[in-house]
Every structure is written in structure tokens, then in C-alpha cells.
């Protein structure tokens, strides 16, 4: 009987010890899981913060692109933006993507297709008498016939202030590439029989030869005349200067059917021609 009681006491003691051991193991497990849970919570929080930051950055980028699109639209349509010297810095990526990402070329092709359709509807004069006007077309040169995109790419597409000395040095290299879309228009106008005048604000005394050579090397051959700014027009605004040139062309007996330029100042003033066509250029503004 005594042995049974001793055995029962031993079993009770072992049961108590097992209970203590089980509780200890459970506590240790909970303590080991707590840092893991905290680490997991911290990881989730970090991911949420990162996602929120990325979303904010994306919203900022999207806002800048939307602003750039609105700014460019206002600038291109009816000259709704006041005269400016540099493009807004927040428009830099938008303008860069526009000029070299394919949209600029797409827009140019659409505009030139419309110009060519208009030109195809014109019946040219056949008489050479002095009472009959000769059929003419006026094209601007810089960033119309030939492009300065390589230069402006290094100037953040107009974010950097204009440097006349550096720009003149670029021009003097004679490396302005043809705007292929306008070259297509030019050749079509020549083939149809229009007398094409190229009118530029470049100065005749210093840039006549390099401009002539650059145009010739890029395929602009067969135009009626290249007209550069002479000292007679030094200091005049672009509008007044180009108006005077167009007036002289008309006084020579030409009828200007079309006038194409990348600046609003190409298309304002007097003797504008029968129709004017603005092609895009968000990189700079000549007032």
C-alpha cells in the first residue's frame, strides 16, 4: 500500500513538472515569434511606405507631363503664352520626349500633308504677262527647312538660356540637318511649279554662304531666292522684318499662296499670303 502511494506521489510530481515544462516551451515559442511578427509588420509597413512614395513620385511625374502638354498646347495654339525666354523647367522631360520620341515627327507629317493637299488644289498661272501674278510660297529656314534639334538637345531643349555666340558657332558648322518632312514639302512645291522663297532672320553679311551651303547640302535646291536679313533691317522686330520682305516679294509681281514657319512671328504682320501654316517648335520663342 505504501509503495502505491509513493508511486502516485512520484507520478503527480512528474505531471506537475511536465506542466511547468510545457508552459515554459509555450512562452519561449511566443517570445521567439514576437520579433518575427514585428519584423513582418515592419516589412509590410516599409512596403506600404515604398508603394506610397512611388505613387507620389509617379503622380509628380504625371503632373509634370500633363503640365508640359498643357503648356505646349497653349504655346502652339494662337500664341496663348506670353513671350518667354526659356521653357519651364518642369516641362523639360515632356518637351524632350515630344521632340525626339516620335510625336513631333508625327505632328509634322500631319501638318505637311494638309499643306500639300491645299497646294494640290491651286491652279497655277500659265501666262507670263506682267499683269499676271507669279505663284509663290514662303518658307522659314531655321527649324522649318533645317533643324537645330541637335543644338537644343545639349541645351535641355530650351530650358537653358539662349546663348547667341554658341548658337552662331553651331550655325557656322553648317551641320543643321534637313527637316525631312519640310524637305518633302519643298520638293513637291518646286515640282508643282511654285516659286519658293526661303526667308530667314540670319544676317546676310556673316551667315549667307554657310546658310546657302547648308541648305544645298541638305537637298534644298531650286528655290527662287534665299533672303537673309541685311543691315537695312538690323534692329527691326521679326514681324516687321518679315512683313517687309513679303511686301517686296509681292511688289515684284508674286502672289504668295502659302507661308510656313515655326514661329508666330513668321506668320504675323502684313502680306501674310493666302494661307499661313504654323509648324510646332516648343524649344524657343522669337518675339
C-alpha positions in Angstrom: 0.0 0.0 0.0 2.8 2.3 0.9 4.6 1.6 -2.4 1.4 2.5 -4.3 1.2 5.9 -2.5 4.8 6.6 -3.2 4.3 5.8 -6.9 1.3 8.0 -7.1 3.2 10.9 -5.5 6.1 10.4 -8.0 3.6 10.4 -10.9 1.9 13.6 -9.6 5.3 15.3 -9.3 6.2 14.3 -12.8 2.9 15.5 -14.1 3.4 18.9 -12.4 6.9 19.1 -13.8 5.7 18.3 -17.3 3.1 21.0 -17.0 5.7 23.6 -16.0 7.9 22.5 -18.9 5.0 22.8 -21.4 4.3 26.3 -20.2 7.9 27.2 -20.4 8.1 25.9 -24.0 5.0 27.9 -25.0 6.4 31.1 -23.5 9.7 30.6 -25.4 7.8 30.0 -28.6 5.7 33.1 -28.2 8.8 35.2 -27.4 10.6 33.8 -30.5 7.6 34.6 -32.7 7.1 38.1 -31.5 10.3 39.5 -33.2 9.3 37.7 -36.3 5.9 39.3 -36.2 7.4 42.7 -35.5 9.8 42.2 -38.4 7.0 41.2 -40.7 4.9 44.2 -39.6 7.9 46.4 -40.2 8.4 44.8 -43.7 4.8 45.4 -44.6 5.0 49.0 -43.3 8.1 49.5 -45.4 6.5 48.1 -48.5 3.5 50.3 -48.0 5.7 53.4 -47.5 7.7 52.5 -50.6 4.5 52.0 -52.6 3.1 55.3 -51.4 6.4 57.1 -52.2 6.4 55.5 -55.7 2.8 56.5 -56.2 3.6 60.0 -55.1 6.6 60.2 -57.5 4.5 58.8 -60.3 1.9 61.4 -59.6 4.5 64.2 -59.7 5.9 62.9 -63.0 2.4 62.6 -64.4 1.5 66.1 -63.2 4.7 67.5 -64.9 3.8 65.7 -68.1 0.3 66.9 -68.0 1.5 70.5 -67.3 4.0 70.2 -70.1 1.3 69.1 -72.5 -1.0 72.0 -71.5 1.8 74.5 -71.7 2.9 73.3 -75.2 -0.7 73.4 -76.4 -1.2 76.9 -75.1 2.1 78.0 -76.7 1.4 76.4 -80.1 -2.3 77.4 -80.5 -2.9 81.1 -81.2 0.2 82.1 -79.2 -1.6 82.0 -75.9 1.5 82.0 -73.8 3.2 85.4 -73.1 6.7 85.9 -74.6 9.2 83.6 -72.8 13.0 83.2 -72.8 13.3 79.6 -71.6 10.8 76.8 -71.3 9.6 76.0 -67.7 12.0 73.5 -66.1 9.1 71.2 -65.2 8.4 70.9 -69.0 11.9 69.6 -69.8 11.1 65.9 -69.9 7.8 66.5 -71.8 9.5 68.6 -74.5 12.4 66.2 -74.7 10.0 63.2 -75.2 8.0 65.2 -77.7 10.9 66.3 -79.8 12.8 63.0 -80.0 10.1 60.4 -79.1 8.2 60.4 -82.4 5.3 62.7 -81.7 7.0 65.8 -83.2 7.6 63.9 -86.5 4.1 62.6 -86.4 2.6 66.1 -86.0 4.9 67.5 -88.7 3.8 64.8 -91.2 0.1 65.5 -90.5 0.5 69.3 -90.9 2.6 69.0 -94.1 0.0 66.5 -95.5 -2.6 69.2 -95.0 -0.4 71.8 -96.6 0.2 69.6 -99.6 -3.5 68.9 -100.0 -4.1 72.7 -100.0 -1.3 73.2 -102.6 -2.7 70.5 -104.8 -6.0 72.4 -105.2 -4.3 75.5 -106.5 -4.3 76.1 -110.3 -1.0 77.9 -111.1 -0.9 80.8 -113.5 0.1 79.9 -117.1 0.5 83.4 -118.5 3.9 85.2 -118.2 2.5 88.7 -118.9 3.2 91.5 -116.5 -0.5 91.6 -115.4 -0.4 88.0 -114.1 0.9 87.3 -110.7 3.6 84.6 -110.4 2.7 81.9 -107.9 5.0 81.9 -104.8 5.4 80.2 -101.5 7.4 81.4 -98.5 9.2 79.1 -96.1 11.1 80.0 -93.0 14.6 78.4 -92.6 15.6 77.6 -89.0 13.6 74.8 -87.5 11.4 74.8 -90.6 13.6 73.8 -93.5 16.6 72.8 -91.4 16.7 71.7 -87.8 18.5 72.9 -84.7 17.4 70.0 -82.6 20.9 68.6 -82.2 22.0 72.0 -80.7 19.0 72.4 -78.4 19.3 68.8 -77.2 22.5 69.9 -75.5 20.6 72.9 -74.1 17.9 70.8 -72.5 15.5 71.6 -75.3 15.2 75.3 -74.3 15.5 75.1 -70.5 18.9 76.8 -70.7 19.1 80.5 -71.6 19.8 81.3 -75.2 23.5 82.0 -75.9 23.8 83.9 -79.2 27.6 83.2 -79.5 27.2 79.5 -79.1 24.3 79.3 -81.4 26.2 81.2 -84.1 29.1 78.8 -83.6 26.7 76.0 -84.2 25.3 77.6 -87.4 28.8 78.2 -88.7 29.5 74.5 -88.6 26.9 74.1 -91.4 25.6 70.9 -89.9 21.9 71.7 -89.4 20.1 68.6 -90.7 17.2 68.9 -93.1 13.7 68.7 -91.6 12.8 65.7 -93.8 9.1 66.4 -93.7 9.6 70.0 -94.9 12.1 68.9 -97.5 9.3 66.7 -98.8 7.0 69.7 -99.0 9.7 71.8 -100.6 10.4 69.3 -103.4 6.7 68.9 -104.0 6.1 72.7 -104.3 9.1 73.0 -106.7 7.8 70.1 -108.9 4.4 71.7 -109.0 5.8 74.9 -110.3 5.7 77.3 -107.3 8.5 79.9 -106.8 9.7 79.2 -103.3 11.3 81.9 -101.3 13.3 81.0 -98.2 13.2 83.8 -95.7 15.4 83.8 -92.6 16.4 86.2 -89.8 20.1 85.1 -90.1 22.3 88.0 -91.0 23.4 88.3 -94.6 26.8 89.7 -94.0 28.1 86.9 -91.8 25.9 83.8 -92.5 24.9 83.9 -96.2 27.5 81.4 -97.5 27.3 78.9 -94.7 23.4 79.0 -94.8 23.4 78.6 -98.6 25.8 75.7 -98.4 24.0 74.0 -95.6 20.6 74.2 -97.4 22.2 72.9 -100.6 23.9 70.0 -98.9 20.6 69.0 -97.3 18.7 68.9 -100.6 17.1 72.4 -100.8 17.9 73.0 -104.4 15.9 75.0 -106.9 14.3 77.7 -104.7 13.7 81.1 -106.2 15.7 83.1 -103.7 17.2 82.8 -100.2 16.6 86.1 -98.3 18.7 86.9 -95.3 18.5 89.9 -93.0 20.6 92.8 -94.4 21.8 95.8 -92.5 18.8 97.7 -93.8 16.7 95.6 -91.4 19.1 95.5 -88.4 17.3 96.0 -85.2 13.8 95.5 -86.6 11.5 93.0 -84.9 11.0 89.7 -86.7 7.4 90.6 -87.5 8.3 93.9 -89.1 11.3 92.5 -91.0 9.5 89.5 -92.5 6.5 91.7 -93.3 8.8 94.0 -95.3 10.3 91.1 -97.2 6.9 89.6 -98.1 5.8 93.0 -99.3 8.8 93.3 -101.5 8.1 89.8 -102.9 4.5 90.8 -103.7 5.7 94.1 -105.3 7.9 92.0 -107.6 4.7 90.5 -109.0 4.3 87.4 -107.0 1.2 86.1 -105.3 2.1 84.3 -102.0 -0.2 81.3 -101.8 1.3 79.9 -98.6 3.6 80.9 -95.7 5.1 78.3 -93.4 7.1 78.9 -90.2 7.8 77.5 -86.7 7.4 80.9 -85.0 4.3 83.0 -84.7 6.4 86.0 -85.8 6.8 84.2 -89.1 3.0 84.4 -89.6 2.1 87.8 -88.2 2.2 91.3 -89.7 1.5 92.3 -93.3 1.4 90.5 -96.6 1.0 87.1 -95.0 -0.1 85.3 -98.1 -3.3 83.5 -98.9 -2.8 81.0 -96.0 -0.4 80.6 -93.2 0.8 77.3 -91.6 2.3 77.0 -88.1 4.6 74.0 -87.5 5.5 73.0 -84.0 8.5 74.3 -82.1 8.3 74.3 -78.2 12.1 74.9 -77.8 12.2 78.7 -78.1 10.2 81.8 -78.8 11.2 84.7 -81.1 9.2 87.7 -80.1 
